[in-house]
Amino acid sequence: MLHFELVTPEKLVRSEEVHMVVVPGTEGDFGVLEGHAPFMSTIREGALQIFRTAGGEPETLAIHGGFAEVNDRGLTVLAERAG
């Protein structure tokens, strides 16, 4: 499972284990699974798609600007606003 955190300047919005997250990057959408290579990207206004299980329906969460970082601990999305 992938450790996923969504953080805004006000609070930690999410911290959970998920199957995959699709992030609206400024260069295009990208999916992150467990074991993804280290990566950093700016994000555009759009929707995170959070897949709790393989083949499951995604939960969609609106985000507005910020950064996404993938490292050995998982995926962290630092959004200007979420929801």
N, C-alpha and C positions, 0 to 999 in steps of 0.2 A: 504494500500500500504506500501511497504517496502522502507525506505530511504536507498539508496546505494551510497557510495562514493568510488572512486578508486583514490589512491594517489601514486605518485612516488616521489623520492627525488627532482625532478625538479619542479613538479607542481601538482595541483589538476586536474586529467584527467576527472573525471565524478562526478556529484552530482545530483542525480535524484530520483524520485519515481518510483519503478518498482514492478512487481508482485512477481518475484522470481529470485534468482541468484544461479547458481551451481558453486562451487569453487573447484579447483583442490588441495585438501589438501594432505599433505605428507602421511597421513594415509588412503587416498582414497577421492573420490569426495563427497561433501556434498551440499545439497540444503538448502537455507535459505529463509523462508517466513516471513511475518510480524508476530510478536509475538514469534519468536524463542527464546528459552532459551539462556541466556548469554553463550558465547562460545568463545574460542580462539584457533587458529590452525596455524601452519606454512603451507606455500603453496609451491607446487613444480612448476616447469615449466610446463605450460599447457595452457588450454583455459578456461576463464570465459564464462559461458553461461548466458546471461542476457535476461530474459523473461519480456517484458513490460506488457503483459496481460496473463491471464490464457488461456492456450491452444494455444497461439501464437507461432510463430517460434522464436527461440532464436537468439539474436545477439551474435556472438562469438568474443572474444577479447583475444589475446595472452598475457600471463603474465609470468614473470620470477622471481621466488623466492619472499620471503617476509612473511607477516603475514595477517591473517584475524581475525577480532574481531566482534562479535555480542554482542550488548548491547541494553539497552532500547531505544536508539536513532536510531538503525538500524544496518546495516552491513558496516564496513569499511575495505577495502582491501588496505594494505600498500605493494605495489609491488616494487621490485628492478627496474624492467623495465616493461613497458606495450606497446603493439602494435607491 
